[in-house]
Amino acid sequence: MTTAAATAAAGARTARVERVTKETSIALSVNLDGSGHAKLATGVPFLDHMLDQVARHGMIDLEVAARGDLHIDGHHTVEDVGITLGQACKQALGDKSGLTRYGHAYVPLDEALSRVVIDFSGRPGLEMRVDFRSGMVGELDTQLVHEFFQGFVNHAGVTLHIDNLHGENAHHQCETIFKAFARALRMALEIDPRAAGVIPSTKGIL
C-alpha cells in the first residue's frame, strides 16, 4: 500500500510518501527546494550515508524512516527506499512546468570518477554501467545499488544513465555515483526563469 500527498501550498515542491508492504514500512518526505538537510534511518548505515550525499549535494531536504526485513537481507529495504524517493519526487514536481528537466554531472573521489545524466522525461529508463570491485560496502550489497536506482527510475518517470568511468575502491565508486546523481538531480530540478510556466517538451506534457 502506498499513499502520497504533495503539499498543496502554491509554489511548494514538497511531498510525503508512505509505503507499507509485508516486507517494508517506509515514510519519506522531500523538499526539492531545500538546504540539504537530511534525517535518515533506513537500517542500512551505508545507504544512509549515500542518501545524505543526495540531500547535501542535491540541495534537497530528505527524511526517511524505514523498517524492513533486514534479517533476510537488505534487498527489499534498499529497493523500496528508491521506489518511495521516486514517488515523492514525481509528486513534488507536479506538471513539471518551468523545469530545467535535464541534468548531468561528473564527480571524482580519489581514483574513482563517475558520470550521471538524468532526464525527467516521464519515461522510465535506466542504463547503469558499473563494475564494483567489491560485493559489499559496509552492510550494503553493491548489487542493490542498481535496485535502488531502478526503483527510483520506475516511479519518478526519469531516464537515468550512470557510468563509473574509473574506480578501484568500491566505497569510492559508490560515493561518486551517488554524488554525481545528486548534482545531476539538482541541475534538472532547477526552475528555468526563461521558461516560467512552460512544460519543457514539444509535446506539451511530460
C-alpha positions as CSV (number, residue, x, y, z in Angstrom):
1,M,0.0,0.0,0.0
2,T,1.4,3.4,-1.0
3,T,-0.1,6.8,0.0
4,A,1.3,10.0,-1.3
5,A,0.4,13.6,-0.7
6,A,2.0,16.6,-2.4
7,T,1.9,19.8,-0.4
8,A,-1.0,22.0,-1.6
9,A,0.7,25.3,-0.8
10,A,1.3,27.3,-4.0
11,G,4.8,27.0,-5.3
12,A,5.9,24.4,-2.7
13,R,7.7,21.4,-4.2
14,T,7.3,19.0,-1.3
15,A,5.8,15.6,-0.8
16,R,5.4,12.9,1.7
17,V,5.1,9.2,0.8
18,E,4.3,6.2,2.9
19,R,4.8,2.7,1.6
20,V,3.8,-0.3,3.6
21,T,4.2,-3.9,2.4
22,K,4.7,-7.2,4.1
23,E,8.4,-6.6,3.6
24,T,8.9,-3.0,4.5
25,S,7.4,0.1,6.1
26,I,8.7,3.4,4.8
27,A,7.9,7.0,5.4
28,L,9.7,9.5,3.2
29,S,9.4,13.3,2.8
30,V,11.2,15.5,0.4
31,N,11.6,19.3,-0.2
32,L,13.1,19.8,-3.7
33,D,13.9,23.4,-2.8
34,G,15.6,22.7,0.5
35,S,19.0,23.3,2.0
36,G,20.5,19.8,2.1
37,H,19.1,18.8,5.4
38,A,18.7,15.0,6.0
39,K,17.2,12.9,8.7
40,L,17.8,9.2,7.8
41,A,17.1,5.9,9.4
42,T,16.9,3.0,6.9
43,G,18.6,0.3,9.0
44,V,21.4,0.1,6.4
45,P,24.1,2.6,7.6
46,F,25.9,2.9,4.2
47,L,22.6,3.6,2.5
48,D,22.0,6.4,5.0
49,H,25.5,7.7,4.1
50,M,24.6,7.7,0.4
51,L,21.2,9.3,0.9
52,D,23.0,12.0,2.9
53,Q,25.1,12.7,-0.2
54,V,21.9,13.0,-2.3
55,A,20.4,15.6,0.1
56,R,23.6,17.6,0.7
57,H,24.8,17.8,-2.9
58,G,21.3,17.8,-4.4
59,M,20.3,20.6,-2.1
60,I,17.1,18.8,-1.2
61,D,15.7,18.2,2.3
62,L,15.1,14.5,2.8
63,E,13.7,12.5,5.7
64,V,13.5,8.7,5.5
65,A,12.3,6.3,8.2
66,A,12.3,2.7,7.1
67,R,11.8,-0.7,8.7
68,G,12.4,-3.7,6.6
69,D,13.2,-7.4,6.7
70,L,16.9,-6.9,7.2
71,H,17.1,-10.3,8.9
72,I,16.8,-11.7,5.4
73,D,18.9,-9.2,3.6
74,G,18.8,-5.5,2.5
75,H,17.2,-6.0,-0.9
76,H,13.6,-5.1,-0.1
77,T,14.6,-2.1,2.1
78,V,17.0,-0.6,-0.4
79,E,14.7,-1.1,-3.4
80,D,11.7,0.3,-1.6
81,V,13.5,3.4,-0.5
82,G,14.4,4.0,-4.1
83,I,10.7,3.5,-5.0
84,T,9.4,5.9,-2.4
85,L,12.0,8.6,-3.3
86,G,10.9,8.3,-6.9
87,Q,7.3,8.6,-6.0
88,A,7.9,11.6,-3.8
89,C,9.9,13.4,-6.5
90,K,7.2,12.8,-9.0
91,Q,4.5,14.1,-6.6
92,A,6.5,17.2,-5.7
93,L,7.2,18.2,-9.3
94,G,3.5,18.3,-10.3
95,D,3.2,19.0,-14.1
96,K,6.9,20.0,-14.4
97,S,6.2,23.5,-15.8
98,G,9.3,25.6,-15.8
99,L,11.5,22.7,-15.1
100,T,15.1,22.6,-16.5
101,R,14.4,18.9,-17.0
102,Y,17.9,17.7,-17.9
103,G,20.9,17.4,-15.6
104,H,24.4,15.9,-15.7
105,A,27.5,15.7,-13.5
106,Y,30.9,14.3,-13.3
107,V,32.2,13.6,-9.7
108,P,35.6,12.3,-8.7
109,L,36.8,10.8,-5.4
110,D,40.5,9.9,-5.4
111,E,40.9,7.3,-8.1
112,A,37.2,7.0,-8.9
113,L,35.2,9.0,-11.4
114,S,31.5,8.7,-12.2
115,R,29.2,10.4,-14.7
116,V,25.4,10.7,-14.3
117,V,22.9,12.1,-16.7
118,I,19.2,12.5,-16.0
119,D,16.1,13.5,-17.9
120,F,12.7,14.0,-16.2
121,S,11.1,12.7,-19.4
122,G,8.2,10.9,-18.0
123,R,9.6,7.7,-19.4
124,P,11.4,5.3,-17.1
125,G,14.8,4.0,-18.3
126,L,18.0,3.0,-16.6
127,E,21.4,2.4,-18.1
128,M,23.9,1.6,-15.4
129,R,27.5,0.6,-16.2
130,V,29.3,0.0,-13.0
131,D,31.8,-2.8,-12.3
132,F,32.0,-2.7,-8.5
133,R,35.3,-4.0,-7.2
134,S,33.7,-5.5,-4.0
135,G,30.4,-7.2,-3.3
136,M,29.8,-5.3,-0.1
137,V,30.4,-1.8,1.2
138,G,29.7,-1.8,4.9
139,E,26.4,-3.6,5.2
140,L,25.3,-2.7,1.7
141,D,25.4,-5.3,-1.1
142,T,26.7,-3.4,-4.1
143,Q,24.2,-5.3,-6.4
144,L,21.5,-3.4,-4.6
145,V,22.7,0.0,-5.9
146,H,21.2,-1.0,-9.2
147,E,17.9,-2.0,-7.5
148,F,17.8,1.4,-5.7
149,F,18.1,3.3,-8.9
150,Q,15.8,1.0,-10.8
151,G,13.1,1.7,-8.2
152,F,13.7,5.4,-8.4
153,V,13.6,5.5,-12.2
154,N,10.4,3.4,-12.5
155,H,8.5,5.6,-10.1
156,A,9.9,9.0,-10.8
157,G,9.5,8.5,-14.5
158,V,13.0,9.5,-15.5
159,T,15.7,8.4,-17.9
160,L,18.9,7.9,-16.0
161,H,22.4,7.0,-17.2
162,I,25.1,6.1,-14.7
163,D,28.7,5.3,-15.7
164,N,31.6,4.7,-13.3
165,L,34.4,5.6,-15.6
166,H,37.3,4.7,-13.2
167,G,37.5,3.2,-9.8
168,E,39.4,0.6,-7.8
169,N,37.7,1.1,-4.4
170,A,34.0,0.1,-4.1
171,H,33.3,2.8,-1.5
172,H,34.7,5.4,-3.8
173,Q,32.9,4.1,-6.8
174,C,29.6,4.1,-4.9
175,E,30.1,7.5,-3.4
176,T,30.9,9.1,-6.7
177,I,27.8,7.6,-8.2
178,F,25.5,9.0,-5.6
179,K,27.2,12.4,-5.5
180,A,27.0,12.7,-9.3
181,F,23.4,11.6,-9.1
182,A,22.7,14.4,-6.6
183,R,24.4,17.1,-8.7
184,A,22.6,16.0,-11.8
185,L,19.3,15.9,-9.9
186,R,20.0,19.4,-8.6
187,M,20.6,20.7,-12.1
188,A,17.5,19.0,-13.6
189,L,15.2,20.2,-10.8
190,E,16.1,23.9,-11.1
191,I,13.4,26.2,-12.4
192,D,14.4,27.8,-15.6
193,P,13.5,31.6,-15.3
194,R,13.3,31.8,-19.2
195,A,10.7,29.1,-19.3
196,A,8.3,30.1,-16.5
197,G,5.1,28.2,-16.6
198,V,6.1,26.3,-19.8
199,I,6.2,22.5,-19.9
200,P,9.8,21.6,-21.2
201,S,8.6,19.4,-24.1
202,T,7.4,20.0,-27.6
203,K,4.6,17.5,-26.7
204,G,3.2,20.0,-24.1
205,I,3.2,17.3,-21.5
206,L,5.7,15.2,-19.6
